């Protein structure tokens, strides 16, 4: 799904810059298109992993701020997870 979004976004950027006749951006997009599929997948997988990690940190920070059980034990556990 991310690869489809990558390709769609790249196509939109390409079309916008063809209309503007921005040769630098068109040249850059031509180089991006030539990136091997394996590298593209690896980069997107890394990106998703970092997004999941960031989401987890934000979730646990939220839990720490609005903790249901206000015991020091629970607070310590949450701080370790963050």
CNS distance restraints for C-alpha pairs under 8 A (distance, minus, plus):
assign (resid   1 and name CA) (resid   5 and name CA) 6.33 0.50 0.50
assign (resid   2 and name CA) (resid   6 and name CA) 5.98 0.50 0.50
assign (resid   2 and name CA) (resid  44 and name CA) 7.18 0.50 0.50
assign (resid   3 and name CA) (resid   7 and name CA) 6.15 0.50 0.50
assign (resid   3 and name CA) (resid  40 and name CA) 7.74 0.50 0.50
assign (resid   3 and name CA) (resid  41 and name CA) 7.41 0.50 0.50
assign (resid   3 and name CA) (resid  44 and name CA) 7.77 0.50 0.50
assign (resid   4 and name CA) (resid   8 and name CA) 6.06 0.50 0.50
assign (resid   5 and name CA) (resid   9 and name CA) 5.98 0.50 0.50
assign (resid   6 and name CA) (resid  10 and name CA) 6.08 0.50 0.50
assign (resid   7 and name CA) (resid  11 and name CA) 6.11 0.50 0.50
assign (resid   8 and name CA) (resid  12 and name CA) 6.32 0.50 0.50
assign (resid   9 and name CA) (resid  13 and name CA) 6.21 0.50 0.50
assign (resid  10 and name CA) (resid  14 and name CA) 6.05 0.50 0.50
assign (resid  10 and name CA) (resid  29 and name CA) 7.17 0.50 0.50
assign (resid  11 and name CA) (resid  15 and name CA) 6.14 0.50 0.50
assign (resid  12 and name CA) (resid  16 and name CA) 6.18 0.50 0.50
assign (resid  13 and name CA) (resid  17 and name CA) 6.23 0.50 0.50
assign (resid  14 and name CA) (resid  18 and name CA) 6.12 0.50 0.50
assign (resid  14 and name CA) (resid  25 and name CA) 7.73 0.50 0.50
assign (resid  14 and name CA) (resid  26 and name CA) 6.21 0.50 0.50
assign (resid  14 and name CA) (resid  29 and name CA) 6.74 0.50 0.50
assign (resid  15 and name CA) (resid  19 and name CA) 6.47 0.50 0.50
assign (resid  16 and name CA) (resid  20 and name CA) 6.50 0.50 0.50
assign (resid  17 and name CA) (resid  21 and name CA) 5.68 0.50 0.50
assign (resid  17 and name CA) (resid  22 and name CA) 5.36 0.50 0.50
assign (resid  17 and name CA) (resid  23 and name CA) 7.81 0.50 0.50
assign (resid  17 and name CA) (resid  25 and name CA) 6.81 0.50 0.50
assign (resid  17 and name CA) (resid  26 and name CA) 6.59 0.50 0.50
assign (resid  18 and name CA) (resid  22 and name CA) 6.56 0.50 0.50
assign (resid  18 and name CA) (resid  23 and name CA) 7.96 0.50 0.50
assign (resid  18 and name CA) (resid  26 and name CA) 7.08 0.50 0.50
assign (resid  22 and name CA) (resid  26 and name CA) 6.39 0.50 0.50
assign (resid  23 and name CA) (resid  27 and name CA) 5.99 0.50 0.50
assign (resid  24 and name CA) (resid  28 and name CA) 6.23 0.50 0.50
assign (resid  25 and name CA) (resid  29 and name CA) 6.11 0.50 0.50
assign (resid  26 and name CA) (resid  30 and name CA) 6.16 0.50 0.50
assign (resid  27 and name CA) (resid  31 and name CA) 6.42 0.50 0.50
assign (resid  28 and name CA) (resid  32 and name CA) 6.25 0.50 0.50
assign (resid  29 and name CA) (resid  33 and name CA) 6.09 0.50 0.50
assign (resid  30 and name CA) (resid  34 and name CA) 6.71 0.50 0.50
assign (resid  31 and name CA) (resid  35 and name CA) 7.08 0.50 0.50
assign (resid  35 and name CA) (resid  39 and name CA) 6.84 0.50 0.50
assign (resid  35 and name CA) (resid  40 and name CA) 6.70 0.50 0.50
assign (resid  36 and name CA) (resid  40 and name CA) 6.36 0.50 0.50
assign (resid  37 and name CA) (resid  41 and name CA) 6.14 0.50 0.50
assign (resid  38 and name CA) (resid  42 and name CA) 6.23 0.50 0.50
assign (resid  39 and name CA) (resid  43 and name CA) 6.12 0.50 0.50
assign (resid  40 and name CA) (resid  44 and name CA) 6.21 0.50 0.50
assign (resid  41 and name CA) (resid  45 and name CA) 5.97 0.50 0.50
assign (resid  42 and name CA) (resid  46 and name CA) 6.18 0.50 0.50
assign (resid  43 and name CA) (resid  47 and name CA) 6.18 0.50 0.50
assign (resid  44 and name CA) (resid  48 and name CA) 6.15 0.50 0.50
assign (resid  45 and name CA) (resid  49 and name CA) 6.17 0.50 0.50
assign (resid  46 and name CA) (resid  50 and name CA) 6.30 0.50 0.50
assign (resid  47 and name CA) (resid  51 and name CA) 6.24 0.50 0.50
assign (resid  48 and name CA) (resid  52 and name CA) 6.19 0.50 0.50
assign (resid  49 and name CA) (resid  53 and name CA) 6.27 0.50 0.50
assign (resid  50 and name CA) (resid  54 and name CA) 6.10 0.50 0.50
assign (resid  51 and name CA) (resid  55 and name CA) 6.11 0.50 0.50
assign (resid  52 and name CA) (resid  56 and name CA) 6.15 0.50 0.50
assign (resid  53 and name CA) (resid  57 and name CA) 6.28 0.50 0.50
assign (resid  54 and name CA) (resid  58 and name CA) 6.17 0.50 0.50
assign (resid  55 and name CA) (resid  59 and name CA) 6.04 0.50 0.50
assign (resid  56 and name CA) (resid  60 and name CA) 6.22 0.50 0.50
assign (resid  57 and name CA) (resid  61 and name CA) 6.11 0.50 0.50
assign (resid  57 and name CA) (resid  81 and name CA) 7.93 0.50 0.50
assign (resid  57 and name CA) (resid  82 and name CA) 5.53 0.50 0.50
assign (resid  58 and name CA) (resid  62 and name CA) 6.15 0.50 0.50
assign (resid  59 and name CA) (resid  63 and name CA) 6.21 0.50 0.50
assign (resid  60 and name CA) (resid  64 and name CA) 6.04 0.50 0.50
assign (resid  60 and name CA) (resid  78 and name CA) 6.47 0.50 0.50
assign (resid  60 and name CA) (resid  81 and name CA) 7.23 0.50 0.50
assign (resid  60 and name CA) (resid  82 and name CA) 6.22 0.50 0.50
assign (resid  61 and name CA) (resid  65 and name CA) 6.21 0.50 0.50
assign (resid  61 and name CA) (resid  78 and name CA) 7.96 0.50 0.50
assign (resid  61 and name CA) (resid  82 and name CA) 6.95 0.50 0.50
assign (resid  62 and name CA) (resid  66 and name CA) 6.17 0.50 0.50
assign (resid  63 and name CA) (resid  67 and name CA) 5.25 0.50 0.50
assign (resid  63 and name CA) (resid  78 and name CA) 7.68 0.50 0.50
assign (resid  64 and name CA) (resid  75 and name CA) 6.54 0.50 0.50
assign (resid  64 and name CA) (resid  78 and name CA) 6.31 0.50 0.50
assign (resid  64 and name CA) (resid  79 and name CA) 7.49 0.50 0.50
assign (resid  67 and name CA) (resid  75 and name CA) 7.64 0.50 0.50
assign (resid  69 and name CA) (resid  74 and name CA) 6.88 0.50 0.50
assign (resid  70 and name CA) (resid  74 and name CA) 7.01 0.50 0.50
assign (resid  70 and name CA) (resid  75 and name CA) 7.04 0.50 0.50
assign (resid  71 and name CA) (resid  75 and name CA) 6.51 0.50 0.50
assign (resid  72 and name CA) (resid  76 and name CA) 6.01 0.50 0.50
assign (resid  73 and name CA) (resid  77 and name CA) 6.33 0.50 0.50
assign (resid  74 and name CA) (resid  78 and name CA) 6.29 0.50 0.50
assign (resid  75 and name CA) (resid  79 and name CA) 6.24 0.50 0.50
assign (resid  76 and name CA) (resid  80 and name CA) 6.29 0.50 0.50
assign (resid  77 and name CA) (resid  81 and name CA) 6.45 0.50 0.50
assign (resid  78 and name CA) (resid  82 and name CA) 6.36 0.50 0.50
